[in-house]
């Protein structure tokens, strides 16, 4: 008897992480249904998949009723603006995709008897008073600040996901994603890595906010996708941090980008945006213990690959600029 292939729905499929997830599940032998309203996603990220019989795409906003005919075994909910430049421009849509969108997909998972993994974020920790951040830390979030629309949407997303698990016995997974980088990031999305590289490629000074002592921890996309895949296939229902615990200050990171790109430009400083987190470093003990996962790609190698990707973008992409916030 021929076993029917398993089928996975990936929302936010045309985005940075969503597109890499589509690639991974195609390689693993799944039929993949991608869904995206393209508000921040780009079809260029998945155009190589359209010729495959294993892939189909729905141009749809998950904040509205979600329906896909046929069996669905797994759902990965990655539809959401993911950088401050986005959620400052589209705050209502950011809130809706995290609340209404998550509610719709949880209901859809219940109907299909599918396991669902939702993409949460280190932003649920806000500007943390605990360092490094463990999954047991409840966070320090300003609900009405400029980041509140994203932070609180993700916190609600976690809460309703756990409610569906406990009340409806739905198979759920929650991943808390820390700063991730790699090919297919948007050069103008306002996050620190593409902003620095974009400025270097355009011959501009690199903008550091505050004194540059705030820290981030950068995880290469292939490592992150592996952690997400392992979490989906695990039996663990509580949130799991997935990120790289190698911490670096923004100023040091800017100096790394200057060295990598060979630019003659300098670091310049501007005032720190409101509620900008001072520290970001995941405690990944839970991921190591439960998933047997930890990052493998060192920052030097990951940055080299990412720089090559950005360097080869068309000139019109390179010349799109954005204010940096995160």
Secondary structure as GFF3:
##gff-version 3
##sequence-region A 1 326
A	DSSP	beta_strand	7	11	.	.	.	ID=ss1
A	DSSP	alpha_helix	16	27	.	.	.	ID=ss2
A	DSSP	beta_strand	31	36	.	.	.	ID=ss3
A	DSSP	three_ten_helix	43	45	.	.	.	ID=ss4
A	DSSP	three_ten_helix	47	49	.	.	.	ID=ss5
A	DSSP	beta_strand	55	59	.	.	.	ID=ss6
A	DSSP	beta_strand	74	77	.	.	.	ID=ss7
A	DSSP	alpha_helix	84	89	.	.	.	ID=ss8
A	DSSP	alpha_helix	91	112	.	.	.	ID=ss9
A	DSSP	beta_strand	115	121	.	.	.	ID=ss10
A	DSSP	three_ten_helix	122	125	.	.	.	ID=ss11
A	DSSP	alpha_helix	148	168	.	.	.	ID=ss12
A	DSSP	beta_strand	172	177	.	.	.	ID=ss13
A	DSSP	beta_strand	180	181	.	.	.	ID=ss14
A	DSSP	alpha_helix	192	201	.	.	.	ID=ss15
A	DSSP	beta_strand	206	209	.	.	.	ID=ss16
A	DSSP	beta_strand	215	217	.	.	.	ID=ss17
A	DSSP	beta_strand	219	220	.	.	.	ID=ss18
A	DSSP	alpha_helix	221	233	.	.	.	ID=ss19
A	DSSP	beta_strand	240	242	.	.	.	ID=ss20
A	DSSP	beta_strand	247	249	.	.	.	ID=ss21
A	DSSP	alpha_helix	250	261	.	.	.	ID=ss22
A	DSSP	beta_strand	267	270	.	.	.	ID=ss23
A	DSSP	alpha_helix	285	286	.	.	.	ID=ss24
A	DSSP	pi_helix	287	291	.	.	.	ID=ss25
A	DSSP	alpha_helix	299	311	.	.	.	ID=ss26
A	DSSP	alpha_helix	315	318	.	.	.	ID=ss27
###
